[in-house]
Amino acid sequence: MQKINHVYSILSLILLFFLSGQVHGDTLDRQRHDFLQAEKFIAQNDESAYLDISTSLKDYPLFPYLQYQWLKDHLEQTSKIMQFLAIHGDTRYAGLLRSRWLNYLSKHERWLDFLQHYQASDSIALRCQYYWASYKTGHQYEALNEAKNLWLTGDSQPEECQSLLSALVISPLLTDELIWQRFELALKKDNVYLAEYVQRFMNESDRSIASFWLQVHKKPALIIDGSFRSKQNKFQGRIFAHGIDRMAKDDPDWAILLWDSGKNNFNIEESVAHKLERRLGIALGLKKDRRAYSRLAQLPGIDAELREWKVRSALLEQNWQHVASALAGLTQEEQRQPQWQYWQARALVASGGSALAAKDIYDKVAEDRSLYGILAANAADKAYRVIDKPVIATEDELDALSREKEFKAAKELDLLNRNMEAQRQWWFAIKKLSKLKRMTAAKLAQKWHWVQIAIMTLVKADYWDDLSLRFPLSYLDHVQDNAYRQNLDPAILLGLMRQESMLNENAMSAVGARGLMQIMPKTGRQIALELNEKWQSESNLFNPDVNVRYGAHYYRQLLNRYHGHIALATAAYNAGPGRVDNWLPQDRPLSADIWIETIPFKETRKYVTSVLSYTMIYQNLIHSNILKVKNLLPDIPPG
C-alpha cells in the first residue's frame, strides 16, 4: 500500500508539472493577445481602454515596450514618465523615452527640467540642447566654450544645434581662425553646402579668398592657370595643396607632376605637405604603381595605413629587401600579427635568408585559421589544421539566461514577428554581459536558430574557436545541389554565403543586395533570363532555393571569365569584374598572395582573404578536402 501511495505521489507531481506548464502557456497566450489589443488602443489614442487592459500585462516581458509606446505620444504626462524611468530605468526603452522627453522639454523651454533629467549622451542633438539649456539658465560662457567643439566639424550639425551655434556666431568667441578651420574641414569632407554657409561669416577680403578656394575645390585644374600665382593671399599654399589633393583622386600622375614641380613655390605648412605626400604615395599604391614605394619610403610611418602600404608597395616592386625594410617599420604589435609574420617568412626565403628561421615562422603562423595560416601551412608543407573548441554551456545555464527579463523580451518580440525590434533588444541585453556570459548567449542564440545573431554575439565575446557556431551548415542541401549543377566545390559556396550574409536568408545590404548570396535585383533579372526562368519579384531573392541557384550560376560565370582562378572570381563577386580586370598585372604573372595583398579596396582585400579561409574551414567541416592551397591560388596571369 505504501508503495502504491508513493507511485501516486510521483504521478501527481508529474501531472502538476504539466498542468502548471499548460497554465503558464495559457497565460502567455492571453497576454500576447492583450498586448496586441493594447497596441490597437494606443493607435486609437483610447487612454481609458489602454489603461484598463494594460493592468493585466504588468508581468508580461513586453510591458516596458508597451508603456514606452503609449508614453512617447504623451510626453506631457511628466509624473508617469518619471515613474516609468524610475521603475524601468534599466531597460532599453528608458533611454529611448528619455531622449524623446528631453526633446519635448527643450521645445517647450523647460530648461531646468531638461538639465535635471539629462544624462550624458552620444547624441549630438541632445548635447546641443543641453548646452543651450545651460546658456538659457545663465551659464552662457561655459555653454559657448562647449559650442566651439561642436563648431569644429566638417559635417552639418542637426537642427537642434542651430540656436547654440547662432549664439556662438554673434559672440566674441567666434574668431576668424575658427571660421577658417570649419571652412577647410567642410571642404575636406566635400561638404560644399556647409563651406558656402560658413563663408557668410567672413569679412569681405576673406570671403573673396574662400570663393576662389571653392572654385579650386570644384575644378582643381585651376591651380595650373597662370593667374593662380597672381592671387597672392595667406592661404595660397593651402589652396594649391587642396587642389592637388582633389586631383589625386582621379589623376594621381598629373597631381604628382604638379606637386613636385610647384610645391617649392608656395609657403606650405609641414603638416599639410606631409599629409599630401602620404596621399600621393598611397594613391600610387592603390593604382598598383611600382613607383609607390620610393615615395612612401621617404615618409615617417606615423600611422598604420601608411606603414602597411609601405609593405604593399614594396611587394608591388617584388623587391624583397624593401619588403624586409618596410616590415621592420611596423610596430611590434603589428609585427606579431599572422599577416605580417607570413610576409616576413616569405621575404626571408625570397631574399636568400635563413630557411630554418623562415620555417619556424611559417610553423607558428600555420596555427592561425586565416588565409595567412593556410598559406604558411602550404609553404611549410604541413597539413592545414582546423582547431575546434566549442563553447560549453549547460542546459541549466541556457535556461537561466533565457529567463532573464531582457532575453525574455527579445524572445517574445521574435514570437510576435517583430524581428528588427527583437534584434535591437538582443544587442541591448548582451551589452551588460561579461565575455564569458556572452559566449553562453551565443549558444542560446544558436539554440533559438538565430544563426547570424549567434555568430555576431560570439564575435562580441572575442571567442573564435567554436566552429559549429561560427560556420553553420544551414542550407547544405541547397548548396550541394547547386554546386553539383555548376561543377563547384560546395565549400566555396558556403564560404561565399558565410561572408555575404552569415547564412541569413533575409539579409539585405544598404545598396539592396538580397538573401544568402546577396544578389542585386538587376543581377537577379539577368540571371533569370540566362536560366530561362520567369522573373517573379525582388522579394523572390530571399527564397534560399532561388538565391543559392542564382549565386552559384553567377559565380560559375566569373570563374569561367577568369579561367578558374578562385581569387579573381571571388574578388569580382565583391567588387565587380570591371575593377578586377583593371587590377590584373600588366606585363608579367604575379603570385596570387601578392596580388591579394595589394588589392586596392580594403573591403575587397578582406573579403577575398575571408572567403578563401572560410572555404578551407568548410571543406574540413563537410569532409571534402578536394581543394589544396597550392592548386587554389596559382599565379595571376597578365591582363
Order of alpha helices (4+ residues) and beta strands (2+ residues): alpha-alpha-alpha-alpha-alpha-alpha-alpha-alpha-alpha-alpha-alpha-alpha-alpha-alpha-alpha-alpha-alpha-alpha-alpha-alpha-alpha-alpha-alpha-alpha-alpha-alpha-alpha-alpha-alpha-alpha-alpha-alpha-alpha-alpha-alpha-alpha-alpha
